[in-house]
Amino acid sequence: MSNQLALPLGWPADPKDDAFLVTPSNIRAAQVLEQWASWPVMAAVLTGPRKSGRSLLARIFAAKSQGRIIDDAEAVPEAQIFHAWNQAQAEGRPLVIVADALPPSWAVKLPDLRSRLAASPHAAIGAPDDELIAALLAHLFNRRGLDARPDLVSWLSTRIERSHVIVQRVVDALDQEVLESRRRLSIPLARTVLTAAGIVTQPQPLLPMTEV
């Protein structure tokens, strides 16, 4: 996408490859991982919504830094994370711990682990902005081999919830419909399919002004 921000981590250039699309909503998280050599400790916590690309960003980081990843950390035994954190310090090999949120939202019971997480840099992916919504839609449609015109992407971008999960649902639903009906992807088709699924809403018309 022409409106992506270029970063030196080396994002895949082929639109059919997995790519972490960078916009203001997530650039800070990418920069924190990019600057791992200046971390105060050799571990960081990466948080973000589901389907936000957080695991992909962590994998790109690990490939570039030769570091390690603990994904979905809330489901991993705390002792395992604690030992991995200590090992990262001993070896000088960076560790990224991927989670939904920081403590106390993440209920960590082990006091020593809580203190170590508190000392670790935090890379946070935010909710997708308008730029990322449009970029994700175009990218995912392209990966599915769907001919999504710019006017369709623009139409969808103004009518769907600002959510990484919803973007994925939109693409899944339209991909399935095109496959089954063999119809061309268009705004009328998207309106019918996604309105029936309760995914899109029509922008509310402005109420006429009245004199007082």
C-alpha positions in Angstrom: 0.0 0.0 0.0 1.3 3.4 -0.9 0.2 4.8 2.5 2.2 2.3 4.5 5.1 3.7 6.6 8.4 2.2 5.8 10.4 0.6 8.7 13.8 -1.0 8.6 12.6 -4.4 10.0 12.1 -5.5 6.4 8.3 -6.2 6.0 7.5 -8.7 3.2 7.1 -6.8 -0.1 5.0 -9.3 -1.9 1.3 -8.5 -1.1 0.5 -12.2 -1.1 3.0 -12.8 1.7 2.1 -12.2 5.3 2.8 -8.6 6.0 2.6 -6.4 9.0 1.0 -3.2 7.7 2.2 -0.1 9.6 0.1 2.9 10.3 0.0 5.4 13.2 -2.1 2.9 15.2 0.7 0.4 15.5 3.9 2.1 14.5 5.0 2.8 18.1 4.8 -1.0 18.9 7.0 -1.7 15.8 9.5 0.9 16.8 9.8 -0.4 20.4 10.7 -3.9 19.0 13.0 -2.3 16.4 15.0 -0.7 19.1 15.5 -3.8 21.2 19.2 -3.2 21.7 18.4 -0.1 23.8 15.9 -1.9 26.1 16.7 -1.6 29.8 16.2 -5.4 30.1 16.3 -8.1 27.4 12.5 -8.7 27.4 9.5 -6.7 26.3 5.7 -7.2 26.5 3.8 -6.9 23.2 0.0 -6.3 23.7 -2.8 -5.7 21.2 -6.3 -6.8 20.2 -6.8 -10.3 18.7 -6.1 -10.4 14.9 -4.1 -7.2 15.2 -0.9 -8.8 13.8 0.8 -9.0 17.2 2.0 -12.6 16.7 3.2 -11.7 13.2 5.1 -8.7 14.4 6.7 -10.8 17.1 7.8 -13.4 14.6 9.3 -10.7 12.3 11.1 -9.3 15.3 12.4 -12.8 16.3 13.7 -13.5 12.8 15.5 -10.2 12.6 16.9 -10.2 16.1 17.4 -13.9 16.7 15.2 -13.5 19.7 12.6 -15.7 21.3 8.8 -15.3 21.6 6.2 -16.4 24.2 2.8 -16.1 22.5 -0.6 -16.0 24.2 1.3 -15.6 27.4 -1.8 -15.7 29.6 -2.2 -19.4 28.7 1.5 -20.2 29.5 2.6 -21.4 33.0 3.9 -18.4 34.9 7.0 -20.3 36.0 7.9 -20.9 32.4 7.7 -17.2 31.5 9.7 -16.3 34.7 12.5 -18.7 33.7 12.4 -17.5 30.1 12.7 -13.9 31.2 15.7 -14.7 33.4 17.3 -16.7 30.6 17.0 -13.8 28.2 19.0 -11.6 30.7 21.6 -14.3 31.2 22.1 -14.9 27.5 21.6 -11.3 26.2 19.1 -12.7 23.7 15.8 -10.7 23.5 12.5 -12.1 24.5 9.0 -10.8 23.4 6.1 -11.8 25.6 2.8 -11.5 23.6 -0.3 -11.0 25.7 -3.8 -9.4 25.5 -2.9 -6.7 28.2 -0.5 -5.9 30.9 -1.1 -6.7 34.6 -3.3 -6.1 36.4 -5.6 -6.9 33.5 -3.5 -10.0 33.1 -3.9 -11.6 36.5 -0.3 -12.7 37.2 -0.1 -14.4 40.5 3.7 -14.9 40.8 5.1 -11.7 42.5 8.6 -12.1 40.9 7.1 -12.4 37.5 4.9 -9.3 38.0 7.9 -7.3 39.0 9.8 -8.4 35.9 7.0 -7.6 33.6 6.7 -4.2 35.2 10.4 -3.6 34.4 10.0 -4.7 30.7 9.3 -2.2 27.9 5.7 -2.3 26.6 4.9 -2.3 22.9 1.2 -1.7 22.5 -0.8 -2.1 19.3 -3.9 0.1 19.4 -7.3 -0.3 17.8 -7.0 0.1 14.0 -7.3 3.6 12.6 -9.0 4.5 9.3 -5.8 4.1 7.4 -5.1 0.6 8.7 -8.7 -0.5 8.1 -8.5 0.4 4.4 -5.0 -1.1 4.1 -6.0 -4.4 5.8 -9.1 -4.7 3.6 -7.2 -4.2 0.4 -4.3 -6.5 1.5 -6.6 -9.3 2.6 -8.8 -9.1 -0.5 -5.6 -9.3 -2.6 -4.4 -12.3 -0.7 -7.7 -14.1 -1.5 -7.4 -13.2 -5.2 -10.5 -11.0 -5.0 -10.8 -7.9 -7.2 -11.8 -5.3 -4.7 -12.0 -1.9 -6.3 -10.9 1.2 -4.3 -14.5 2.4 -4.2 -15.5 -0.8 -2.4 -12.7 -0.6 0.1 -13.6 3.0 0.8 -17.3 2.1 1.2 -16.5 -0.7 3.6 -14.1 1.5 5.6 -16.8 3.9 6.5 -19.3 1.3 7.6 -17.6 -1.4 9.7 -16.6 -1.4 13.3 -13.0 -0.3 14.0 -11.8 -3.9 14.8 -9.2 -6.2 13.4 -11.6 -9.1 14.0 -14.4 -7.4 12.0 -12.1 -6.8 9.1 -11.3 -10.5 8.9 -15.0 -11.4 9.2 -15.8 -9.0 6.3 -13.2 -10.5 4.0 -14.2 -14.1 5.0 -17.9 -13.4 4.3 -17.4 -11.8 1.0 -14.9 -14.4 -0.1 -17.4 -17.1 0.7 -20.2 -15.4 -1.2 -18.1 -14.8 -4.3 -17.0 -18.4 -4.2 -20.6 -19.7 -3.9 -22.4 -17.3 -6.1 -19.7 -16.6 -8.7 -20.7 -13.0 -8.7 -18.3 -10.1 -9.0 -17.3 -8.4 -5.9 -19.1 -5.0 -5.7 -20.7 -2.6 -3.4 -24.2 -3.9 -3.9 -23.1 -7.4 -3.2 -21.2 -6.3 -0.1 -24.2 -4.3 1.1 -26.5 -7.3 0.8 -24.2 -9.9 2.3 -22.9 -7.8 5.2 -26.1 -6.1 6.1 -27.8 -9.5 6.4 -24.9 -10.6 8.6 -25.2 -7.5 10.8 -21.6 -6.4 10.0 -22.2 -3.1 8.2 -24.4 -0.2 9.1 -25.5 2.6 7.0 -24.2 6.0 8.0 -26.9 8.0 9.8 -28.3 10.9 7.7 -28.0 14.3 9.1 -31.2 15.6 10.7 -32.6 18.8 9.1 -31.9 21.9 11.1 -35.0 23.5 12.7 -35.4 27.1 13.8 -35.9 27.8 17.4 
